[in-house]
Amino acid sequence: MIKTLFVEDDDVYGLLFKKTLSSGYEGPFHLTIIQTLHEAIERCAHEEFDVILLDLNLSDSMGLDTFTQMTYAAPNTPIVILTASDDLAIKALEYGVQDYLVKGQENIKILPRVIYFAIERRKSEEKIKTRTQELERLNKLMVSRELAMIELKKELETLTLKADKLKKYA
């Protein structure tokens, strides 16, 4: 079951998405529809979702600020935005949105695929982030060991010189 939060203040889109996801051959979806950003933020404080479908123009928030606030409320949840503007959608991609759908276009049929891809991309990003952090940790460990080896080598060279001097006096 894919828990999907749909933040949309237009009842027509809510019904359309609900119908699309409930009749989907793609898999089981559990769709929760919320009409304001404030309600969505409150809901995310108490419940986790697999994906969030977010209209950028709501009654209580407009534009990229809507996405930014939702990201703070659910930082690990992939967000797919809905917008009337390709330009705004492309700008949102720069801010970290997983995908977008432009309202009014014939793209509702691809909604299940968009959701799956958004979830999988987020999982891949998390794996990359985790592996990068591990590599950085290992790199720091290797550098510190390399520095320790250099110090030991210097000490050994110093002791060797002192030993050679002592041999001359013996």
N, C-alpha and C positions, 0 to 999 in steps of 0.2 A: 504494500500500500504506500503510495507516494503522497505524503502530506503536503498539500499545496495551499498556501495562503494567497488569496487573490484580493488585492487592495484596489478597489474600483468603485467610484460613486455613481456610475451609470448602470442602472438596473438591466438595461438591454444587453450590455456587454457581460454582465454577471450571468444572466441566463444563457447567453450564447456560449460562454466558456464552460459553464456547468454542463450544458448539453453535449458539447464537444468532448469534454473529458469523461463524462459518464457513459457515452456511447463508444468510447475509444476502444479499439481493438488492441491498442498499444500496451495496455496494462491497467491495473487498478489505481485510481486516483481518489483521494479524499480531499475535496475542495471546500475550504472555509472562505467565505466572502465577507470582507470588512469594507466599510465605505469611507473611513477617514484614516489619515496617517496616525493620528493620536490613538485611535482604537487598535490599529495594527501594532504600534509600538508597545502598547499595554499587553496585547495578546502575546507578543514575542517574549515579553518578560516572564511569562508563565508557561509557555508552550514552545516546543521546537518544531520547525517545519523543514521539509526536505528542499523546498524551493519557494520563492516568493515571486508572484506576478504583480508588478507594481505600476499603476498608472501614475505618470509624473504630474498630472494636473488634477488635484483633488480639491475638495471644498476648503480644506485647512492647510494645503501646502501646494506650491507650484514649482515646476522645473527641476533642475538638478538638486536643489535643496531637499526635495522629497526623497531622492535616492540617497543622498548623504545621511539624512536622519535615519532612514531605514537601515542603512549599513551599520550605523552605530548601535542600533537596537538588535540587529541580528548579524554580527560580523562574519560568522562562518557559514551563513546560508546563501546559496547562489540566488541572485536576483535577476529576473527578466523584466525589462521595462516595456510599458506600452506608451506610445506617444503618437502624436499626429505629425511629427516632424522627423524626417530622416537626419537632418543636421543635428538636432538635439540628441537623437539616438546615438549618432556617431561620437558626439562629444561625451556622452555618458559612458561609452565603451572605454574612453581614455580614463575615466574615473573608476573603472573596475566592474561595470555591469557585465553580466555573463552573456546576455543576448538581448535582442529587442524585437518587438513586433510593431509595425506601423498601423495605427488604427485606420480603418476604412479600406484597407487592402485585402485582397483575397488570400490571406495567410493563416486563417483560423485552422485550416486543415493540418498545418504543420505544427500546431501547438504542442501535441504530445512529444514530438521529436525535439522541439526546442527545449522543452522541460528536461527530457532525458540528457540531452547534450549539455545543458547548463549544469546539471548535477554532476555529470562525469568530468566536465572541465574543472569544476571546483575540487573534486577529489584529486584530479591530476595536479592541480596547483598546490594542494596541501602536501601531496607526496613530494613534489619538487622542493617545496619550502623545507620540509622535514629533512630531506636528503642534503640539501644545501647547508642547513644548520649543522648537520652531522659532519659534513666534509669540512666546514669551517672549524669546527671543534677539533677534528683530527689534524687539520693543517696547523692550528695553533700548538697542538701537542707536539707535532713533528718539529716545528720551528723552535720550541722551547728545548726539546731534546737536542737539536742541532746546536743551539747556543751552548748548552751544557757540555756537549762533546768538544766544541771549540775551546771552552774554558779548561776542560780537562787536558786537552792537547797542549795548551799554553803552559799549564802547570807541569805537565810531563817534560816539556822542553826545558823549562826552568830547572827542574830537578835533575835532568840529564846533564845540563851545563854545570850545575853545582857538583854533581858526582864526578864529572870529568876533572874539575878543579881539585877535588879531594884526592883523586888518583895521582895527580901531579905531585902532591905533598906527601904521599905515602911511600 
